[in-house]
Amino acid sequence: MMNPLVNINQSQIHGAGLGLKRELIPQIQSLYNQPLISNIQFVEIAPENWIEAGSKATKQLDWFAARYPIVCHGLCLSLGGISPLNIDFLNQVKQFLNHYNIDTYTEHLSYCTDAFQGKQGYLYDLLPIPFTEEAVHYVAKRIRQTQDILGRRIGIENASFYAAAPISEMSELNFLNAVLSEADCLLHLDINNIYVNSVNFNFNPHAFLRGIPHERIIYSHIAGHYQQSADLLIDTHGENVIDPVWALLEDAYDLFGVFPTLLERDSNIPALEVLMAEVNKIADLQDQAIQRTVRAGTMSLEELTT
């Protein structure tokens, strides 16, 4: 059993990252090694979008793999789904991760598949799992099976949702912690999802954050969302990050120390120069948190940066 305090990914990714979208590829390539994008320390891809994507995509990914640490964030594993895990797909993912020497693979703590008349189909949405003891055991078993197949520990991401799953017996935080413990997996902490759920379900996001098992954090997401009404936020990743979400990230750094953090932008994607303002803000918040810790005398700058 691996120690949750130690993970090889944490030595390979650090600082601020950016989700690698197709339209950003030529911009990053043309600006590589330029000060404008120097704060991009790692990039994230969805393996589903790159496995068997063709020679052009392969050449592009080869270019990035030679220059940036890459993390993989999956979209379709459906850890909470009722159908058996897609073993063929997981073997493809394993081959892909090994080929590119990618250590970090994460997935959502949700489900996105259903079955009808013996056939499995994708729902093209991430739906909440009922927060029950039975679901804890079920999902943790599927996570352990995934880890056994991939030969590595995975991270699970706390998901956003808009309607509570029926027959839930516990809070989202207790469910998340129970799954992490039983599966002995890592946590892909999504800061925006905490905030979105706190508005949609009326809880204090900073109190939620204090219940997170920080020793399991592998890296985090920060993103923008769409406000449909005063009490309903939609996790679109298509807007700028708002101040309360930045404040939650800053609080997380003060609570847990600085961890790698990646900007998600999946729609309404502006030019790279515009996105860099938010990537740079992540880097600035990380630097400020390190300096606060040094000034407090709890750790030296050398300890924090090695």
N, C-alpha and C positions, 0 to 999 in steps of 0.2 A: 504494500500500500504506500502511495506517495505521500509525502508530507505536504499538506495544503499551503504551508508557508513558503515552499520552494517549488518553482516551476521554471523550466528552461526558457519558456517564452518571455518571462519577465526580464531575462538578461539580454534578450534579442530585440525587443521592442521597448521604446521609451518615448517620452515627450509627446508631441502632438501628431496626429495622423489625419488622413483624409480618405474618404471613400472614393475608390477609383471608378469613375464613370467614363463611358466611351468618349464623350465629347471633351473630357478633360485630358485625355491621353496626349494628343499632339501639343496641347498647351504646356503640359508638364515636361514633355520631351524637349520642347524648344527652349524652355527656361531652366532646364536642369543645371545645377551648380551655380545658379544665379541667386543673389541675396533675396530677391523677391519671394522665392519659395523655400528658403533655407529651413523654415520651421516645419516642413513636412518631413517627419522622421520615419513614418511607416505608412503603408496604404492597406486598404481592405477591399476584398473582392468576395462576391458570391460564387462559390465553385460551380453552381449550376449554370452560370452564365459563361463559363470558360472551358468546361470539360467538353471536348469534341467540338470546339467552336470554329475550327478551321485554321488554315496556315497563317493568315494575316493576324488573327487574334493570338495565336501561339507566338509569333514573332514579337508582338507587342508585349505579351506577358513575359517573355524571355528577357526583353529589355528591362522591364521593371524588376524582375527577380534578381538581375545582376547589380541593381543599384539601390533597392529599397527592401527592408524587411516587409513581408506580406503576411497578413492575417486573413483567414477565411471565415465568413459569417454566412451560414447556410440559410436557405429559405423554405425548403420543402420536406424536411425530414419528418415533420409531424410527430414529435415526441409524445404528444398526448392523444394521438389518433387511435382508432379502434382496430385498424388494419395492421398486420405484421409490419415491422420495419422493412424497408426496401433494402435487402442485403446486397443486391447487385449494385445499386446506387452507392451504398456505403463502400463497397470494394472499389468502385471507380474513384470515390473521394479519397480513399486511402492511397491509391496509386498516384493520384494528382498531388496530394500533399507530399508524398515521398519524393516524387519527381522534382518538385520545386523546393524541397527542403523547408516546407511550411510546418511549423509546430503547432500553431494556434488555430483551432477550429471551434466555432461556437454555433449554437442554435437557439431558437426561441422556446421558452417554456409555454408552449401553446400547441394547438393542432391546426392542421390545414387540409385534412383529407376526410373523406367519408366513403362509405361503401353502400352500394345498391345492387341487389341481385348478383352478389358475388364479385362485383367489379369495384375497384377503388378509383376514386376521382379526386381531383384537387379542387378546393373551394376558393382558391385565390384570395384568401384572407387568413389572418392569424386569429384564431378564436380561443377564448379562455377555457382552461381546464377547471372542472369543479374542484373547489378547495376542500377535499375530503381526505381522510386517512387512506382509504382505498386507492384514491388517485395518486397519493404520495408513493405508495408501494409500486403501483403500476408504472408510473413515469420513471421512478428511480431504477426499476429493473430495465427499462428500455434504454436509459442513459448508460447503465453499466454494460449492457449488450453492445451499444454503440462504441463505448470506450474499448471494449475487448476486441471488436472488429478492427477499429482504427489503430489500436496499439498505442493510444495516447489518451490522456485526460482531455475532456472537452469542457467548454464553458457554456452555461445556459444563461440566456438573457431574460431578465424580468420584462414581461410584455405589457403593452398598453391594451386596454379593453374598454368597452363602452356600455356593456350590459353584464351584470354579475351572472356567473354561471349558476344554474339551479342547484339546489341541495348542498350548497357549500356549508361546511362545518367549522371553518377556521378563517382567519384573516389571510389576505394575500401575503403579508410578510411572514406569518407563521408557516404558510404553505411553502413559500420559497425556501425558507430555512430548513424545513423538514426534508425537502427534496435534495437540497445541497448536501445535507448531512448523510442521508441514506444512500445517495448515489456516490458520495465522495467525489464530486466533480467541482469544477471551478465556476466562478460567477462572472458573467459578462454584464457589468452594471450599466444600465441605461438610465442616465440622469433625467432626460426628458420624459421617459415613460413614468418615472416616479411622479414627476410634476403633473403630467396629463391625468394619471389616475387619481392624484390627490384632489384635483378639481372635479373630475367626473364622479368621485365617490366621497368627497368631503372629508378628507383627512389631512393631517399636517405632514407635508413631505419631509421636513427636517427631522421630525420624530421618527418617521419611517426609516430615514437614512441611518439613524442611530441604532437601529436593529439589524443592520446589515453585517454579516460576518466578513469583516474587511480583509481577513487573511486569505480569503478565497478569490478576491478580485483579480482578474487577469488583465482586463482593460475596460474602458468605458466608452459609451457613446454620448454625444450631446447633439441636439438637433432642434429644429424649429417645428412648429405645429400650426394647425388652423383652428381658430376659435369660431365655432359655429354658433355658440351662445354663451352666456355668462357661466353656465355650469356644464358645458360640453365642449371639450377639446378633442380634435382629431389629429392623430399622430401621422402627419403627411410627409415630414422631412422636406417640405417645400417652401419654408419660410425662414427668416432669420431667427436665431436663438434670442429669446426674450430675457430681460433682466432677472426675473425670478429664477429662471433655469440656470443662468450664470451664477447667481448667488448660491444655488444648491450645489453646484460643482465646487465653488470656493469652500463651502462648508464641508464637503466631502474631503477635500484636500487637507483641511485643518483637522478633521477627525481621524483620517486614515493615513495621511501622508500622500505624496504625489504618486499617481499611477498613470500609465499611458491612457490618453484620451483622444478619441477620433471624432471628427465632424462628419455627420451624415447629412448628405443633401441628395435626395433622390428625384426631385422634380423642381420645375422652375429654376433650373441650374444656371446661375449667372456665370460670367467670365471668371477664370481662375483668379485674376487679380482681386475681384470682389470677394470671393470665397476666402482668400488669404487673410482678410481682416478678421474673420472668426477663428481661423487656424492660429493666427498670431495672438489672438486674445487667449486661447487655450494655453499657449506657451507662456504668455505673460502671467496668467493666473498661477501656473505651475512655478514660475520663478519667484513670484511674490510669496507663495506658500512656503517654499524652501527658505527664503530669507526670514520669514516670520519664525520658522522653527529654529533657525540659527540664532536669531536675536533672543529667542526664549531660552536658549542654552541647553535644550534637550538633546540636540544632535549637532555635530559639526558639519560644515559644508562638505568636507571630504567624505564623511559617512553618508550624506544624502545623495551624493553624486557618483558613488561607486557601487 
